[in-house]
Amino acid sequence: MNFLATLKSFSQSRLSWAILLGFIVFFETCALFFQHVMELPPCVMCIYERVAMMGIAGAAIIGLIAPQNLIIRWIGLGAWGYSAYRGLELSLQHVDYQFNPSPFATCDLFVQFPDWAPLNQWAPWMFEAYGDCSKIVWQFLTLSMPQWLVVIFAANLVALAVIVVAQLAKSK
């Protein structure tokens, strides 16, 4: 059996979607650790990036429902792709705020969620922003947090692309 067929078969298992969900839970736990233990204040862009990460978690949950069902699997893949792409856009914009500060290009002062989903009111401990988007408050291996998010969201898109190509392979 070739690699793509094996990967297609893997994408049809709950384990694959559980692993994706596990990664997102890990990243969200890290974000909450930075916020509540290390006391690093999240900014508006951080919160929006967090929501994009939650979108990937939602995609993983969709995939977990019925990974062998073609329609459910493709809905999960689509949601994963949309969320990862939006997260990449947001994190690239956040990096720009940090490394090219300008009074004409700044993030909002307050998060703006739709009236039907005021996440910052429902769970302020997770979705309320009080940091400055242009400040670099943490670095690891010379990369700031938004730069790491660029890596994470881009890696999600690469993994998704490989999984999508695998969907075109013939099953065993």
ABEGO torsion letter per residue (X at the ends): XBAAAAAAAAAABAAAAAAAAAAAAAAAAAAAAAAAAAGBBBBAAAAAAAAAAAAAAAAAAAAAABAABAAAAAAAAAAAAAAAAAAAAAAAAAAAAAABBBAABBBBABBBBBAABBAAAABAAAABBABBAABBABBBGGBBAAAAAAAAAAAAAAAAAAAAAAAABBBX
